[in-house]
């Protein structure tokens, strides 16, 4: 069952779409552990779409991600880089508690 993350559905989906786009664009994002656990499967799904590299898969990625340049990067460099890998394109590393509210922080990064 997906986590609600204390947000309405539309806000949560927009946040996840932005985080997926940023993770692919920058290669790594630092966020709370709960959010990272929600984003990781979505990033893996986008990379799997990029490995197929058809017009339909490109349109699916464009429908979910927020930046066209990042989709181009995904299909031109990131997807082919994982061509021989069967799955598990992301790594989750725990960082410890955040100073302000003691929320557990984590880094989500693409495996190179």
C-alpha positions, 0 to 999 in steps of 0.5 A: 500500500503506497504511503500518503506522506501527509499530503493530498493525492495531487500534491503527493503525485506532483512531489514524486514526479519532481523528485523522480525528475531531479533524481535522474537529472542530478544522479542523486537526491537527499531527502527523508527515508520515507520519501526516498523509499517511495521514489526509488521504484518510480525511478527504476520504472523510468529507467526500464522505460528508457531501456525499451526506447520506443516512441510509446515508452518515451511518451510515457516518460514525458507524461510522468516527468516534468522536464523534457531535457531530463527525458532526453538525457534519460533515453540518450545516456542513462537508459543505455548505461543500464542496458546490461543490468536487469534491475536495481538501478538505485541505491538508498543510503541512510544518513541519520536524523535531521537536525531540526525535526529528527526525521531520518535522512537518506540519499537516493542515487543512481548506481553507475 
